[in-house]
Amino acid sequence: MDEPTSALDPIATHKIEELMEDLKKDYTIVIVTHSMQQARRISDRTAFFLMGELVEHDETQVIFSNPRDDRTQGYVNGDFG
């Protein structure tokens, strides 16, 4: 899914996220998003790409709390993006 909730209001976004949570029990779902908050809320694993390069991927909790790459840390901190 490419930015599945980018044009939705908060109530509709919440409903779509609930649907994705339900679907991920039986399916693998790949979501492209620029919303770090959304990635943190609904993903089990997160990948960070920069300029087309896969910089890092891991469990979402690790990416947000203890990333290995300085570029990932910079993005999570809001230093760029």
C-alpha positions, 0 to 999 in steps of 0.5 A: 500500500502506498500512503494508504491514509495520506488524504484521509481525516483522523477518523478514517485513518483510524478505521483503515489502521484497524483494518490493517491490524486485522489483515496482518494476522493472515497476510503480509502487508507492505506499506510505504509511508512518510508518517513515522507515527503511523509506522510506529503504530501499526508495523512489526518491522520497518525499513528505512530508505534514503535516496533509493538505498535501503539503509536499515531494516529491523523490528519497528521498536529497534528502528525507533529506539536504537537504530544502528545507522546514524542516517536512520537516527537522524531521520527518526530524530527529525534532523532531516526528512 
